[in-house]
Amino acid sequence: MSLAYISHPDCQLHDMGHHHPERPARLTAINDRLIATGLDMALHHYNAPLVNRALLEAVHDPAYVAEIYCASPQEGLVWVGGDTAMGEHTLQAALRAAGAAVMGVDLVMTGKASWAFCGVRPPGHHAERDKAMGFCFFNNVAIAAFHALATHGVERVAIVDFDVHHCNGTEDIFAQDERVLLCSTFQHPFYPHTGYDCAAGNVVNVPLVAGSDGTVFRAAVEQHWLPRLQAFAPQLILVSAGFDAHQADYMAQLNLVDEDYAWVTRRLCEQADRSAGGRIVSSLEGGYDLHALARSVEAHLKAFFGEF
């Protein structure tokens, strides 16, 4: 059983300023942790390719894609949202981040890897069809899902999102698309103040109040996600892996710990074994306390190998 780790040096060049929480040090912390624990040696490493622009335009509004390309600066920062800026390396990093998710799908669908984790930035799940926000430019998991449906003959894709922030972009793109089941947990009320009132039948949103811990999170997964996943029987599971619901993360007020991320990963692996030939592609979203992020990614990856 092999776990692909897909990343690229370009993803560390994207920089929105010294004090911005979505900073290059996030990937450095993850990479250092994987090396220090020896887990790095168990991974199969791949360089993320640039995503094809036509695939971007199949998921996002072509006019929006053109705006992002045109906004890319030669120097300095260009703000495309209140919290989201482009530097000279941002476009290349965003293209690599989406390309990593696409490569992950290709690897697991062709049997070259059992699972894939995309250690990339910028993240993607806040990017709507025609809007950048929440540190996100292109919706990496949505692009991966579309690629699986369009290229690999997959008929049912599940997207699971345990980031502390609601995946408004993914919901915007796939709500009412019966080929996709979207399951999410998130703190509410909280940025981006969406998800609590979605009526789409293919969306399973579970808002969690501030202070919720692993017991509450696990109950939400068991009561709301797992029955729907079992009934849907996805042929591929994609994970928006945000680790900012960790109790040590200063960006939010949920109280998950490393073991909660391992636990939910194992539950997803069990479903993938039942209906998807084991295939899971996970892509990094949030997580801003560097130590908690690195440990949580370690727990997430070890859980694929059953180390929980």
C-alpha angles and dihedrals in degrees: 000000000000132000116204117211110201122191142125137213089241089070090065093052094065104101127173095183140299096279098042112114094219093071138152091253089074092073092040090056092050094047093047091051093050091051094045093052095043091239089118089071091059094056129088106226124217133177111234115241125220111269117244112257091223089061091051089052092050090060103028129045106272090226090055092049089052090050092054092048091048093046093058106116130218089221140354125022132304114197113219094174138012092271102017125084138173124222128184092278099039100093092051091048092049091050090051092048092054091041090054092057091049091049089050090056091048092050096050096039092053093044095246090122134018093215136359134210120196110211094194145131147235093057120225120202097097093053108107126200092275106009140074117212144135093042089304131119107167124023102242099189093043090053090049091050093050090048092052092049095044101038110025101041093244112159101188126038125177120205115198120191123187097167114131089242122068115256095238093161095053090047091049091054101042109026108129092013100125092197089070129058113198118198121181144167122195143155113270134228089030142103126340088022094218138109101056095095105035112137098186111129094221094055123086107188119177113188115204124202121236111278095033112148137198093285091059092043094050091049090052091052094046096045101038113017106037099052091049092046092050092050092045093048096202118211090210132021121209120192127206093205108201116165099189093105086076114122090238095054113108095203097072146015108243121113109218120145134206093271092057090062091049090049096052090045091056091050090052091048090054091054092045089053090053100048113004106048086254092295117156130159116191125191127193117249122159135354120129109176098087099212094045091045093052094047092046093052088049090053091046093052096043089053090064087063091048095254098145 
